[in-house]
Amino acid sequence: MALIVLNDARALRLSYKAGEAFFRGFIVRNRQSSVMEMRFRFRYQDGDSWFEVRQREGQPRAEAIREFREGITHVLLGAAAGLGVALEPSDVMFFEPPDDEGNWERTVQWLVEGDLVHPRKSGGDI
């Protein structure tokens, strides 16, 4: 449904341990249950920290997506401000792929073509 990216040029201002592609998030819909989730991670030099937020039961899909977008923007900007780092709302970017018509490989291809992800296999690049 959406890829969320924090401007990588700001990462080292937030943490001296920031790794490559410091913050990435994904808003996804479970195809079987239709539950919306936002999964995001912070990549540090010594490993990743993953988090997950789920749609409230009965919450309309559009409302869940809006709350995920507004919520993560608020959290990232607020955390940065708490560290004395000024971020702009435009530093939190959202990319929404076209409908993949049930074929997740189309979404991956769209992300790769947009230079938004660099897929890797264990032990090397694809």
N, C-alpha and C positions, 0 to 999 in steps of 0.2 A: 504494500500500500504506500510506503514512503521510506526513504532513506534519510536519516538526520545526520548532519555533519557539523561539527564545530570547526570554525576556521582554524586550520592547522598552524597558521602563522601566530596564533595566540597561545598555543599549548604551553610553550616553555615559560610564558608569563604566569601560568596557572600552577605549574608544578615543574620543578627542576628534574623530576624523574619521568616526565612525560615521554612516552614512546611515539613511534611513527603512527600516524592516524589516531591521535590521542583519544578523541571521543567520536563514537559512531553509534547510531541508534537505528532501529527498524520498527516501523509500525506494520504489523502483519495480522492477517486473519487466518485462523485455523480453518482449513477447508472443510473439515469434518464437523466441528462443533459450531462454527461461525463466530467464535469468541475472538474479539480484537485484543491484541496485546502490543505493548511497546517494550521492546528489549533493547537495552543499551549497555555500552561498556566504556570504561576508561582503560586505555592501554598505557601501562607504565613499563619502564625498562626491564623490570623484574617480573612482569606478568600482567594479566588482565583482571579487571574487576567487573563482573556482569551483574545486571539488575533487570528485573521484569515487573511490569505493571499491567494488570488485566482490566479489561472493561468491566464495569459494574453490571451485575445481572439485570437484564431488562433495559439497559441503557441503549438508546438508538445509536446506530453505527456512526452517523455523521457527528453526533455529540461527543462520542468517545474519541474520534479522531481529532476534533477541535480541542478537547481537553488534554489529550496527549501532547499536541503541538504547543499549546499555550503553557501547559504545566512544565514541560522540559525546558522551554525557553526561559520561563520564570526561575526555575531551579538553577540553570547554568549561569544566568546573568546575576542572580542573587548570590550564588556561591563565589563567583568571581569578585563581586563587589565586596563581599566579606573578606576576601584576600587582598583588597585594595587594587584590584585590576578592573579597569573600565572596559566592558565589552558592549558592543552595540547589538540590538536585536538582529541586524543583518549578519552578524557573526555566526548565528545559528541558522543553517540552511536546510531546506527541505526539498527533496527531489522525489517526484511521484512518477513512477514508471507507467506506461500505458497498460491497459488490461492485457494480461498474458493468456487469457482464454483457457485457463486451467493448466498451462504448460509453464512451470517455473523456470525452465531453461530460457524462455524468451525474456523473462525479467533479468536473469543473470547476464544474458547477452546485451540487453539494454544498458545495464550498469557498466559492463566492460567497455562497450562502445562509447559511453559518456565519460570514460576515464574516472569513474566513481569508485570502482573496486578493482583490485588486482588479485584474482583468484590464485591460490597456491595449493598444491598438494603437499602432504607431509614430505619433507626432504627436498622440496624444490618448487619452482614455478610451473604452472601449467603452460 
